[in-house]
């Protein structure tokens, strides 16, 4: 009789476990159904531009400091223009000299053309004058091209901001002699700003380019965005990626572009991205 009682109690406990399991599955499924949001974790990426000169020289002006906001088109720096001004003037003088030579060539041509038929000058002299005129015409084209190069170099002794941004680094100071392409500023662009995130392979089919997204910062900032890029190549989870999956799982890199960025999104800061799966549109 005692054994029968124990058996009944075991059966009762088994039934309770089954009921509990069924209820847990029910609520889990209900929660999953209500949860139409895919949450990802990533970091802010901002485009950086190294700004410098296309010509070498001594820096004479750098009006901005680190942290300054720079509007597009603002004057940002200059190097000593005097050597390039001298080259332009020299090239202009060469053009004028060849133009004078061409005027003289034209006169010689006309004189010889008028008397070559009468035998006053030989045909060889006439051909030599014609050849000299052709040579000076070619020299003039070359001199004009050289003048254009020097004028471009003079123009490149100054440069302006290519886009709105913030001075991240002031690399050089006035008085420094810089080489061609050597940066004097590093500019952090205001836009575009995107989030570099990763998604696991099972969730890849839930997202698509252009999909709307919400971006949340740890300080309470909220931004609207959309998926701009999904990598076609799988990779193993990097060490810096925050994920609830095992680190051996394959992930795909994606880029979530912020539609309304401001100073609250800064290079490298961690953010949370939420993708509303219910708004997925099949194309």
Secondary structure, DSSP 8 states (H G I E B T S, - for coil): -HHHHHHHHHHHHHHHHHHHHHHHHHHHHHHHHH--EEEEEEEEEEEEEEEE-SS-EEEEE----TT-EE-TT-EEEEE--HHHHHHHHHHHHHHHHHHHHHHHHHHHHHHHHHHTTTTSS-HHHHHHHHHHHHHHHHHHHHHHHHHHHHHHHHHTTEEE-SSSEEEEEE---TT-EE-TT-EEEEEEEEEEEEEEEEEEGGGGGG--TT-EEEEEETTS-EEEEEEEEEEEEEEE--TT---SS-TTSEEEEEEEEESS--TTS-TT-EEEEEEEGGG----
